[in-house]
Amino acid sequence: MGHARTLVNIDDPKKQINIYYKIVDGELSVRQAEELVRQLQTEKVKDPEKIEKKKRLNSDFLQLSDHLNKIFSTQVNFRINEKGKGKIVIAFESQEEMERILGVFDKLNS
């Protein structure tokens, strides 16, 4: 019933059906479904497909970031724009640490 109450708040029947499938396929809780609808209504994200894609990308980049953090023993972040272009940012505290990180790159490439 909670899921149904959430769907009733959507005016566009096509969007209702789209959200319904997201709820079923993603096995979303009522709270997750409410958040999805809230995001739609506040127009932060107009398309539920974008929400799903962003979650998937965030998950993938978090895993990759964790992996790179371990390899380089420092913080590695991704900066990605709306078009999917981005940068990898590797933090360092000193010239010596930067040289150490570059040494790790050299080892990886040999």
Secondary structure, 3 states (H helix, E strand, C coil): CHHHHHHHCCCCHHHHHHHHHHHHHHCCCHHHHHHHHHHHHCCCCCCHHHHHHHHHHHHHHHHHHHHHHHHHCCCEEEEECCCCCEEEEECCCCHHHHHHHHHHHHHHHC
